[in-house]
Amino acid sequence: MKTNLTRKMPETLVLIFWLALLVWLMTWLIPQGSFESQVIEYQSGDKTTSREVLDGDSFSYVVDEAGEPQVEGLPVFGDPGHHGFLNAAFDGLTRGSRDGGAVAVIAFLLIIGGAFGIIMAPQSMNKSLVRLLAVFGDKGILVIPILCLVFSLGGAVFGMSEEAIAFALILAPIFKAQGFSAITVVLTTYGATQIGFATSWMNPFNVAIAQGLAGVPVLSGAGFRFTMWCVFTVLLCAFATWYAHKNRDHKKAEVFDFEADDMSWGDRLIMLNLLFGMIWVIWGVSTQGYYIAEIATQFFTIGLTSALITLLFKLDQLTANQLAVNFQKGAAELLPAALIVGFAQGLIVILGGASPTEPTVLNTVLHHTGEAIGGFGQSTAALLMFSFQSCFNFFVASGSGQAALTMPLMAPLSDLVEVTRQTAVLAFQLGDGLTNLIVPTSASLMGCLGVAKVSWSEWAGFVWKFLLFNMLLAGLFLVLAVSTGF
């Protein structure tokens, strides 16, 4: 039955195409609008940080000659320098810069795919797996909650997200050797980072920025949020362990043709090189602010040094030409994931982008949603804020970007409905983080699914119940926050 259902599910690119048609239709039905921007300053520790945000009271439509809101549907094909529906594929693939956006994530995927093609070329990883299996035996299930805790902590402390792609690539063969499914890999890595991201008490990329924009002391309310993180993470660990055990298939575990003591000094150096490389990545992300460009360079370095070790110790008699071919094969395996990342970003291009000062359909939706929420009571308004942030995350998957767009509007709105601005920030972070588990416009999610070889439709069919449970739990925490005046 599951096999038949999977066959009936459309491919991810097909789903994105139908979504593209839907948002294109929106451009022919909804007028465009824009906001004016303003620069605000807020305290972040001992530093005063300035940021350009929208002015919530400055919304205006694009109007025609009669002064009426004008609907400007996106054409099928854009002129040179302009967007069109059929231009969305190319425009989505090239959206962003080396520091973020689709083009950066695509380059990141291709480089780490190539690097791991070199790392996996000799049998060093497989030999290490044999030893690992000998150590854990039938207790490999104990690794699941430990990894969930570590990745959730990474999401909470420094906003770990894109980094999960590399870890999923490393853990996929280890989990396979233990008989765990590919979905377990994504849930334990990326899923855990987003639970931590959504419930964080100190994440600099969503909590700190949102609090600063809302005029709330940065990193205040940590006690309530830390308790919330503990609850969500414990439930994640329990669910992931249960799911991994239920869907474990020992018959599909990897079978190796050599003994555990077959590792040479070259094999050991390959694994030590990978270990120290991962420590280097974690250090760079957590202390130096390394992001996509720097992390991609780190993995390229790890791949290059692995190639040198392989050639120096003549591992499996591999040549430089063969390693170059393996780099290309590794990159090619992640090309489908890279295409999906770019095509999903094309949806945002169709809607006009995410700039508050440019006339877009997205700005109109943002303005009218804010007006609608203002007519409800405290608890209902808080839940509606959460629902809106969850939906808006489909269009702006960046935590800091969504904060800059929505918090200048939601903060004064919370004053009108007598909900504290701290609770408005809570609604933002929960809505922004939890739906990252399913939105196809999240480049990090699509990257992790790509390296784990899980289609988005297969993942969505699994994760929607887990997401729904977490959103209901988030709603309970929001009602608790309102009732206690958090």
N, C-alpha and C positions, 0 to 999 in steps of 0.2 A: 504493500500500500504506500509506504514512504517513497519507494522507488518511482511508482507511477506519479505520485504527487510532485516529486522533484522534476520529472520529465515535463510535466505540464507547466511548471513555473517558467516564466520568460527569463531570458538572459538579462544581466544587469544593463547592458547597453540598450536593450529593447525598452526596459523600464524607464531609463533616462530619456529616451526618445519621446515616449508618451508624456512624461513630465515636462519635457521641453515644449511640446504642443500645448499643454495646459497653461504654462506660464506665458507662452506667446499669445494665447487667447486673452489672458489677463491684460496684456498691453493694449488690446483693442476695446476693452470694456472699462478700464479704470484710468482716469486722468492722471497725469504726472504732477508731482509737486516737489517742493524743495524747502529746506530750512536755511536760515542764515547761521553762520558759525560765530562762536565766541571763544576766547581763550580764558580758561580758568586756572587757578593755582590751588594746590592742596598739599598738605604736609604728608610726607612719606618717611617716617622715622625722623632723622635730623635734617632731611633734605626737603626743599620746596620744589615740587614738580609742577610744570605747566603742561596743559593739554588742550588742543583745539577740539571743541565739541559743538553740537548743534544747540541753537536757542529754541527751546520748546514752544515759545510764543510767536515764533517768526514764520510759521508755515504759510506757504502760498502756492496756489495752483499755477500751472501754465495756462494762460487764458487766450481765447481767440479775440477777434476784432470787436465782438460784442461784449467782451468782458466775462464770458462764461468759461468754466473749466474745459480745457481742450483735451480730447483723447487723441493721442498720436501713436497709433499702432505701429509696431516694428515691422518694417518691410520684409518681404521674403528674402531678398538679396540686397545687401548694403552697398552703397557707392564706395569708392576708395576713401578710406579714412573713417567710414561709418559702419555701424553694426547692422546686421540683418539676421533673420532666423537661420539661414543656411551658413552664415559666417560664425555661428556660435561654437562650432566644433574647433575651428582654428583659434578663435579668440579665447575660448576656454583653456585650450592647451598652452597658450602664451600669456595667460593672465598672471600678473604679479611680477616679482623681481627675484634676484638671487637670494634675497633675505626672506622670502615668503611667497605664498600663492602657488598656483598650479605648476608654473614653470620650475620653481625651486623644488617642489616635492617630486616632480617627474625626474629631474636630474638626480635627486637624492636616491630615488628608487633604482634607477639604472646603475648608478655608481656602486651602491651597496650590493646590488644583485651581482654585478661583475666581480666585486671584491670577494663575495662568498663563493662565487664560481671558482676562484683561485684557491681559497681556503679549503674547499671541499674536494679539490682535484686529487690530492693524495688521500690515502685511507686513514689519515690520522684521526679524524673526527669519529669515524666508525669504530676504530680500535678503542678510542676513549669511551664510547658508548658501551662496549662490551664490559669494560671495567666498572662503569657506573651501574650497569645492570647487576653485576655481581655483588656490588655493595648494597644496593637497595633490595634486590630480590623482589618479593611480592609486596614490599612496603612502599613502592614508588608513589602510591596515592598520597602519602604524607607530604610530598613536594608541593602539591596543589595549593593547600591553604597558606603555606609559607610564601610561595610566589605571589599569591593574591595579596597578602599583607604587604610585601615589599613593593609591588607595583602600585598599589593603592596609596602607599606612603609617598612614593615618587610623584604621583599625580597631585597629592595634597600639598607637598612641600615646595616643589619647583615646577608644577604644571606639566609633568611628563606626559607626552602625547605622541609626537612623531618618533621619539626614541623607541617606542614600543615596536615599531616596524622591524628594527634590527634585532631586538630580542626575540620577536616571534620567529624570525628567520633562523636564529640559533636554536631555539627550543623545539621547533617543528620536528627535526629528526629524533631528538631525545624523547619527545612525547610519543612519536610513532613507534619507537623501539619499546616503549612501555605499553603499547596497545591503546593509547588514548587518541581520541578523535581530533581532527584539525580544528573543529569548533572549540574544543577545550583549550587549544593553544591561544586562540583569539580572546576567549573569555578570561583566561588567566593573565594575559598580558595587557592588551588594549582595554578590555572590559574593566579590569581592575584600576587602570590609570584613570578612567573616566569617572568611576565611582569616587575615587579620591579627589579628582578635579572638582566634581560637583559638590562635595561636602567638606571642602577644605576650610581650615581656619586661618591659613596664612599664604595661600597661593598668590604670588605677585602678579599673575597675568589675568586674574578675574576678580578675586575678592579685594585685593589692595586697590586696584584701579577703580572698581565700582564704588568702593567706599569713599575714595578720594573725590570722585565725580559727584557723589551724593552728599558730600559735606559731612560725612561720618568719620570719626577718628580711625585712621588706617590700622587694620588688624585688631580693632575692638570687637567685642562679642566672641572672643576666641573660645571661651568655656562652653557656650551653647553649641558652637560649630564642632568643637572637638568631640563632644558627646555624640553629636549626630554622625560624625565620621566613624566613630567606633561602632555604632549600631549598624550603619550601612556596610562597613567592612566585614564585621563578624557574619552578617547574613550572606554577604558575597562569598566568603570563605566556605560557609556551610553549603551554599547552593552549588558552587563550583566543584567541591569535593563530591557531593552527591551525584551531580551530573557526570563527572569524570568516571566515577565508579560504575554508574548505571550503564554507560555507553562504552565501557572498556572492552576491547576485543583482543584477547591474548593471541588468537589465531592469526591476527593481522600484524602482530609485532614483527619488527625487522629481524631477519635472520642473517647472521654474519658467518663467514666461512673461515674465520681465523680465531686463534685463541687470544685471551686477554693479555698474555705476556709477550705478544708479538710486537709491542711498541718499541721503536728505535729511539735514539737520542733526537733524531730529526723530528719524529712524531711528537715527542715531548715538547720540543721547542715550538712546534706549530701551535700546540695547545696553550703553552705559556704565553706565546705571542698574542693569541686571541684573548686570554685572560687579562693580561696587562693592558691590552688595547681597550677592553671593555671598562676597566678601572679608569683609564685615561678619559674615555667618553663620559662616564659618570662624574668624574672630577670636573671636566670642562663644563658640563651642563649645570651642575649644582653650584660651582664656585666662580666660574669665569663667564657665565652667560652665553656659552656656545649654543648656536642654533643650527638650522638646517645646513647652511653652507659649511660651517666648521665641522659638524658631525660627519657630513659626507666626505670631507677631506680626511678626517681621522680614519674612517673605514677604508678609504683608498690606500692610506698609509699601511694599515693592518694587512690589506691584501698584497701590497707591494713587498712588505717584509716577509710575508708568508711565501711569496714566490721566490725570494732570495734564499730562504731556508730550504725550500723544496729543491732548488737547483744545486745548492751547496752540498746537501746530503744525498742528492740523487734519489729522492723519494719516488718509488714506483717508476723509476727511470723516465720521469717526465721531463720534457724539454721546454725551452722558453716559448717556442711556437705553440706547443700544446697548451701551455698555461694561458697564452693570449687567446686561443680558441675558447678555453673554459671561461675566460672573462666575458667574452661575447655571448656565450651560451647563458651564463648567469644573468646578464643584463636582459637577454631576450626573454627569459622566463618571467620577468617582471614587466615586460612591455604591455601586456593586457591590463595590468593594474594601473600603469601610467596613463593609458588611454582613458580608462574609466575616471581617473582623477580629473583629467582635463575636460572631458565631456560633461562631467557633473558641474564643474565650474562654469561651463557655458550657460547653465541655467541662470546664474547670477548676471551674466552678460546680457541675456535676453531681457531681464527686468531693468537693465540700465545701470547696473553696478550698485555698490553699497555706499556711495558718497552722499552725505546728507545735504550738501550744497548743490548737487546736480539734480535736475528734474528727473525723477524716477517714479515708477509705480510703487516701489518698495517704500518710499517716503510717504506716499499717500496712505498706504496701509498702516504704517506706523502712526501717523497722525490720528486717523479715525479710530484706531484701536485704543489709543490713549484717551480720547474723548469718551468712548463707550465705557471704559472701566471706571471712569469718574462718577458714574451714577449708581454705584453699589455700596453696600456696607463693608465693614472692616474685613471680616474673614473672607467674604465672597470676593472682595476687591483683591486681596492678597493671592487668592487662588487663581483669579483671572490674570493677574500679573504673571504668575508662574506659568499658566497655560500659554499666554502670549509669548513669553520668552522662549518657551519650548518650541512653539511653531516658528518664531522668528529665527531660531537657530538653524533652521533648514536653509535659510538664505544667507546668513552670516555666521559661519561656523567658528570664526575666530572669537575667543573669549574677550580679549581686549577690544576688538573691533565692535562687537555687540554691545559692550559696556559703553563705549563712546557714543553709539547711536541711540541707545535706549535709556540709559540712566539719567541723562539730563531731562528727559521727558517723564520718566517714572518717579523720580525723586520728588519734584513738586506735586505730582499727582497723588503720591502717598500722603502728603500733607492735607490735601483736600478731603480724602476719605478717612483721615485719622488713623492711618497705618504708619508706624515708625519707619524712618528711612532705612534703619538697620534691617527691618523685615523686608523692605523693598529690595535691598541688596541680596538678602537670602533668597527671595523669589527669583532674582536674576541668576544667581550662581547655580541653583538647582535646575532651572529651566535650560540654562546654557549648557550645563555639563551632562545631565542624564540623557538628553536626546542625541548627544554625540554617539551614543551606542547604536544608533540606527540610521541617522540621516546620510544619504549617499553623497551629499556635498561635502562631507568631512573627508579631507584628503588623507588624514591619518587612518581613519577606519578603512577606507578603500585600499590603502597601502598594506595594512595588516592582513586584510582578507586576501589580497593578491599574493603575498609571500606565503600564507598558509594554504593557498589554493582552495579557498572557500568562496563561492559566488555570493553576491549581496542578497539575492533572493533566498538562498539557503540560510544565510545568517539571519535575515529578517524573520523568516519562518520560525527560527529558534528563539531569537532574543525578545520578541514582542511581549511575551508573557512576563519575562523577567523585568523588562522595562516598565510594563504596566504596574507590577507590584512595587517597584521602586518609586514610581511617580505617586502612587497612592500613599506610600510611606512618607514621601516628601510633603504631600498635602497635609498629613497629620502633623508634621513638624511645623509647617507654616501656621496651621490653626493654633498650635501650642504657642508659637512665637507671638501671635496676635493676642491670645488670651493672657499671656504673661507680660505684655508690653515690651517684648524684646526689641 
